[in-house]
Structures are given as C-alpha cells and as structure tokens.
C-alpha cells in the first residue's frame, strides 16, 4: 500500500494527461457560451408556472439534466458528445434564469451576481492549480463525493416539502463544498491518467 502511494505521489504530468487537461479547459471555456445564452433566455421566460408545481418542475428538470448526462456519456467518443454537452450547459444556463431574475431585482443584485461569478472563478482556478500540481492522489474522494451528491439531491427534494430557509442555506453551503471537492477529484484524475476523455472530464 505504501508502494502504491509512493508511485502516485511522485507521478508527473504526462504528455497525454497534459493534452486531456488542455482540451478539457478549452471545452470548458466553449461551454460558457451556451451557458450565458441559456441564462439570458431563461431570464426572459416567465417561470411562474413552476411556482404552482415546484416538485414536478424540479423532478422534470432533474430528469432532463440526467438524461443529457447519459447522452453525453453514451456519445463521449464521437462529435455528438460535444453537441449534447453544449446542449446540457444551455439547459443548465436557462435553469439559472429564475435565480438571476430574483438576484438582479435586488438593489445590489448586479454586485451579488458579479461576486458569485468572480468567487466561482477564483475557487475553480485555485483548486485546479492545486489538483494539477500536487503530488497527492485524491482518488479516495470519489465514493465520498458520490454519496454526498446523492444525499444533497435527496435533501433538496425533501426541502421542497419542508420549505425551511435555513436548511436551504445549509444545503447551498454543502453544495459549494461538494463541487469544490469534485474540482479537486476530477482534475486530479486527469493528471493521474484516471480520465482520458476530455468530453467527460468537462
């Protein structure tokens, strides 16, 4: 076991891993385009219909998102994988519409949105740098993150019934921690050769 850790701790970024990482960042940058377009369109849509049936809307949204995830995975080795990935980010951007509508309606809404975007960028760049340069192998986090995301989804659905604001805030904090962990885990997997497909990595 000590031997396995030593190999992982001294592994350097191979040319193949460097290529996957570079393509992943390029694809991630490209996905920002449909995300922004989707968000702009989402802000112009009246989502009042969702307020009448929030549970059904949440379940349908989850079904569409995970359906797109499946489509991306099934086509990860051909060009349709990129098409489905761009479609997925467009949908996720559109679903941000109601949140942005509420945020921008506040007096300092623009500042809040800018702060959130800037904070997200700083977290991503910092954790990506750590994951791509550290000698430590973060593969042990995989099962923990999977269980965490499942519990987060279940808790979020439960709160649709409970409607507890403090619980929503707590779930938001947990989500930030979980997805920060995913950045470390996914980038580190590329570095150590665990992920060789840039579409799936994105």
C-alpha positions in Angstrom: 0.0 0.0 0.0 2.9 2.3 0.8 4.4 1.5 -2.5 1.2 2.4 -4.4 1.1 5.8 -2.6 4.7 6.5 -3.4 4.1 5.9 -7.1 1.0 8.2 -7.0 2.9 10.9 -5.0 5.8 11.1 -7.5 3.8 10.9 -10.7 4.4 13.9 -13.1 2.0 15.2 -15.8 2.5 13.1 -18.9 2.1 14.5 -22.4 -1.2 12.5 -22.8 -2.6 13.9 -19.5 -1.5 17.4 -20.5 -3.4 17.1 -23.7 -6.6 15.9 -22.0 -6.3 18.7 -19.4 -5.7 21.3 -22.1 -8.7 20.1 -24.2 -10.8 20.0 -21.1 -10.1 23.6 -20.3 -10.8 24.6 -23.9 -14.1 22.8 -23.9 -15.0 24.3 -20.6 -14.4 27.7 -22.0 -16.6 26.9 -25.0 -19.4 25.7 -22.8 -19.6 29.1 -21.2 -21.1 30.4 -24.5 -24.3 28.3 -24.4 -24.5 28.7 -20.6 -24.6 32.5 -20.9 -27.1 32.3 -23.9 -29.3 29.9 -21.9 -29.2 32.2 -18.8 -30.2 35.3 -20.9 -33.1 33.4 -22.5 -34.0 32.0 -19.1 -34.2 35.5 -17.6 -36.7 36.4 -20.3 -39.0 33.4 -19.5 -41.9 33.7 -17.0 -41.3 30.8 -14.7 -44.4 31.5 -12.6 -45.8 28.1 -13.9 -43.0 26.4 -11.9 -44.2 28.0 -8.6 -47.5 26.2 -9.0 -45.9 22.8 -9.1 -42.4 23.2 -7.8 -41.9 19.5 -7.1 -43.0 18.4 -10.5 -40.8 21.1 -12.1 -37.8 20.0 -10.0 -38.3 16.4 -10.9 -38.7 17.1 -14.6 -35.6 19.4 -14.6 -33.6 16.6 -12.9 -34.8 14.1 -15.4 -33.8 16.3 -18.3 -30.4 17.1 -16.9 -29.6 13.5 -16.1 -30.9 12.4 -19.4 -28.5 14.8 -21.0 -25.7 13.5 -18.8 -26.5 10.0 -20.1 -26.5 11.2 -23.7 -23.1 12.9 -23.2 -21.7 9.7 -21.7 -23.1 7.5 -24.4 -21.6 9.7 -27.1 -18.3 10.6 -25.4 -16.2 9.2 -28.2 -17.9 11.0 -31.1 -18.8 14.5 -32.1 -22.4 14.1 -30.8 -21.0 14.0 -27.3 -19.8 17.6 -27.7 -23.3 18.6 -29.1 -25.1 17.0 -26.1 -22.6 18.7 -23.7 -23.3 22.1 -25.2 -27.0 21.4 -25.0 -26.6 20.4 -21.4 -24.9 23.6 -20.5 -27.5 25.6 -22.4 -30.3 23.9 -20.3 -28.4 24.5 -17.1 -27.9 28.1 -18.0 -31.6 28.5 -18.7 -32.5 27.0 -15.3 -30.4 29.7 -13.7 -32.9 32.3 -15.2 -35.2 32.4 -12.2 -32.3 32.7 -9.7 -30.8 35.6 -11.8 -34.2 37.3 -12.0 -34.5 37.3 -8.3 -30.9 38.4 -7.7 -31.0 41.2 -10.2 -34.2 42.5 -8.8 -32.4 43.4 -5.6 -30.8 46.8 -5.1 -27.3 45.4 -5.2 -28.2 42.4 -7.4 -25.6 43.1 -10.0 -22.9 43.2 -7.4 -24.1 39.9 -5.9 -24.1 38.2 -9.3 -20.6 39.6 -10.1 -19.3 38.5 -6.7 -20.7 35.0 -7.2 -19.2 34.7 -10.6 -15.9 36.0 -9.5 -15.8 33.8 -6.4 -16.6 30.8 -8.5 -13.8 31.6 -10.9 -11.3 32.0 -8.1 -12.3 28.8 -6.4 -12.1 26.9 -9.7 -8.7 28.3 -10.7 -7.2 27.8 -7.2 -8.4 24.2 -6.8 -7.5 23.3 -10.4 -4.0 24.6 -9.8 -3.7 22.5 -6.6 -5.1 19.4 -8.2 -2.8 19.6 -11.2 0.4 20.4 -9.3 0.2 18.5 -6.1 1.8 15.0 -5.8 -1.1 13.8 -3.7 -3.7 11.4 -5.2 -7.3 12.4 -4.5 -8.9 9.3 -5.9 -10.0 8.3 -2.4 -12.6 11.1 -2.5 -14.7 9.5 -5.3 -17.1 7.4 -3.2 -17.5 10.1 -0.6 -18.4 12.7 -3.3 -20.9 10.3 -5.0 -22.7 9.6 -1.7 -22.6 13.3 -0.9 -24.2 14.4 -4.1 -26.9 11.7 -3.8 -27.7 12.9 -0.2 -27.7 16.5 -1.4 -30.3 15.7 -4.1 -32.5 13.8 -1.7 -32.2 16.6 0.9 -33.0 19.3 -1.7 -36.1 17.4 -2.8 -37.2 16.9 0.8 -36.9 20.7 1.4 -39.3 21.3 -1.4 -41.9 19.9 1.1 -40.3 21.4 4.3 -39.7 24.9 2.9 -37.1 25.7 5.6 -35.0 28.7 4.6 -32.1 27.9 7.0 -32.0 24.4 5.6 -31.8 25.8 2.0 -28.8 27.9 3.1 -27.1 24.9 4.7 -27.6 22.9 1.5 -26.1 25.7 -0.5 -23.0 25.6 1.7 -22.8 21.8 1.4 -23.1 22.1 -2.4 -20.2 24.6 -2.6 -18.0 22.2 -0.6 -19.1 19.1 -2.6 -18.5 20.7 -6.0 -15.2 22.1 -4.8 -14.3 18.6 -4.0 -15.3 17.5 -7.4 -12.9 20.0 -9.0 -10.0 18.5 -7.0 -11.1 15.0 -7.8 -11.7 15.4 -11.5 -8.7 17.4 -12.3 -6.5 15.1 -10.2 -7.9 12.1 -12.1 -6.8 13.6 -15.4 -3.3 14.3 -14.0 -3.0 10.7 -12.8 -4.5 9.2 -16.0 -7.8 8.2 -14.5 -9.8 10.2 -17.1 -8.6 10.2 -20.7 -11.8 11.7 -22.3 -11.9 15.5 -22.4 -15.7 15.5 -23.0 -16.4 13.5 -19.9 -13.8 15.5 -18.0 -15.6 18.7 -18.9 
